[in-house]
Amino acid sequence: MLDCRIFPSMIASDLSYLAAEVEEVVRAGVEGLHFDVMDGNFVPNITLGADLIRAVRALTDLPFDVHLMVTQPDVLAPGIIAAGANRVSVHPEIGGHLQRSLTYIRSLGAVPGVAINPATPIEAIAWVLDDIEFVLVMSVNPGFSGQEFIPASLPKIEALSKLLVRSGRDIRMMVDGGVAPENIKALAEAGARDFVTGAGLFEHRPITDRIKQYRNALA
């Protein structure tokens, strides 16, 4: 089996029973938890922030992967990392100074990554490969859970995998958006190794059985 990891997206969980949801995904044997932080500006939604991440941090020592869908990542990163984030990804689409933001995230003690939207070319990350340890490929337009996987994401993942191999760097690729047991094997064969699943997990209970479906599909 490939070295693949599954990260439940906690935005899709039942937040009114958050402690129980965390306990269930941990029991199911996932490798980490994924948190979407949205500011209502970069994307048309506002979601959880540092306070919720801090609350969940008290419940588990699993790695926390945080996706900053915000226009001012440098403002929010310190609080997010202090709350317990281990990995933090930011977007090149916001403009500004991507390389500086990545360096800043690392200086705060977290692993830096770049997230790219469906229409963003892979060349957008070509000059920051020295500054990242993972790339998050959005296979839906960011902002809302439960969207359909965008088919063009598959050849994009294949092209990005080739770029990373040519670079000679140890950079993992994560995919977020419409990941299901039906497509996860193809995504892994294209080069992805980390997978975020939100509605694809929490809307198919029991969670332990659903995680097994993902694992079996990857076998």
N, C-alpha and C positions, 0 to 999 in steps of 0.2 A: 504493500500500500504506500502511496505517496505520503510525504510529510505534510499533511494537511491539518488545518485547525479550524474550528468552528467558534464563532463569536455571536451569541444571541444579541440582537439589538433591543435594548431595554425600553426604547420608546414604544415598542409594539406590545410590551407586557401589560398586565393589568396593574397599573400603578397604585390602585387602591389596596392591593395586596402585595406590595413590592417585596417585602421580606420573604413571603412565601414563594413568590416567583423566582427570586434569586436562589433560594434554597433548592427549588426544583431543577433549575438549569445546572446548578453546581452538582447536584446528585446525578444528573444525566451525563456528566463527564465532559462538559465543554472545556475548551482551553482558555477562554477569557470572556469578558463582557464588553459589549460595544455601546457607546453612548453618543448620541447625536445632540450637539449643542447648536441651536439655531437662534438667530437674532431678529427674525421678522423683516430683515433688510436684504441680506444676501439671498435668502430664500423666503418664500411667503408663509412662514410659520415661525412660531416661537415655542421653544421646548425647554427641557430641563437644563440646569446649570450646575455650578459648583456645589451648591447645598445638597442636591440629590446625590451627586457622585460621592460626596463625603459620607452621606448616610449609608450608601451601599458599601463603601469601603470598610465600614465597621462590620459588615456581614461576611466578607470573604477576602482571601488574599490572592485570588485569581488576578491575572493581568487585566488592566482596564485600558481599552482602546477608545480614544475620544476623537471624534470627527468634528472639527470646528467649521461650521457653515456660517461664518460671521464676516463682517466687513473689517473688524478691528481685532484680529487674532492676538496681536501683541498685548492688547489691553486685558483680554480674558485668560490668556494662557497661564499667567502666574497663579491665579486662583484655582483654575482647573487642575493644574499639576499639584498644587499644595493640597487639594482635596483628595488626591489619590490616583490621578491619571498616570499611566506608565508609558503610553504611546499617544502621540498627538499629531493629527494630520491637518494641514491647512491648504487652502486653494490658491493656485496661481491666478485664477480669473479675477480676483479682487483688485489686482494691480498692486501698487506699493513695492515692497522690497522682500520678495520671497526668500532669497538666500539669507537675509538678515533675520527674518522670522524663524527660519529653520535653525539657525545658529543660536538664536535666543531660546528656543524650546530645549535644545540640548543643554544649554548652560543652566537651565532650571532643573535639570535632572531627568528629563523625559526623552524617549526615543522619537526623533522627528520623522514625519512622513509628508508626502504630497498627495492630495486628493484631486482627481481630474473629472470634470463633468463629461457627459456623453459626447458633446460636440467639440470638446477641447482636444486638440491634436497631442499625440504623445511627445512631440518635440518640445512642448511647453516645459518639460522637466529635464531636458537634455543637459542643461548647464548647472543643475543643482544635484547631480547624482552623487557628488562627493559629500553632500550634506544630508542625505536621507538614508534610512534603513528599510523603508517600505513605501510602496505606492498603492493608494486606494483608488481603484477604478470604479466610478459610479456607472452602473448599468441601468439606472433610471435617472430621471432628472431629480435632483435632491429637493427635499422639502416635506415629503409625505411617505409614510409606510404603506405597503400593499400594492405598489404599482407593478405593471407588467415589465418583465425583462426586455430590454431593447436589443433585438437580434444583432445589430451592427456592433455591439459590444464584444462579441466573440472574436471576430477578426482583429479588432483593436487590441484585445488581450494578447492574441498571438503575435501581433507586431510589437507590442511593448515587451513581451517576453524575449523576443529576438534582440531588441535594443539593450535590454538588461544583460543578456548573455554576452553580447559584444562588448559591453562596458567592462566586463570582468569583475564586477562588484557583487557582493552578496546582499542583494536587495530583494525582499519578498514582495509579492504582489497579492493584494487583497481585493475582493470584489464585493460590492454592496448593491443590491437591488434586484429583486425577482429571483434570488438564488433558491432553487428547489432541488429535491432529490432527482427530478427528471433532467436537470441540466448541469448539476454540479460536477459530474464526471467529465463532461466536455470542457467545462471551465478549467478543471485541473489539468486536463491533457493539453490545454492551450497555454498553460503556464502559471495559473493562479494557485496559490497555496493556502491563503487565509480567506475565509468566507463569512460574511455577515448575513444573518438571517433574522428577519423581523416577523412580519405577518406569516411568512412561510413556515415559521416555527410555532408561534404563539396561537395561530388560528387552526392548528392541527394537533390537538391534544389526544392522549397524554404526551407530554413533552419528551419523556424518556424514549417512548416508542418512535417519535418523530426524529429524534437525534439518531436513533439506530437506522432509520431509513436513509438519512444522509450518509452515515458511515458505510452502510451496505452498498450504496450507490458508488462510493469511492473505491470500494474493494476491487 
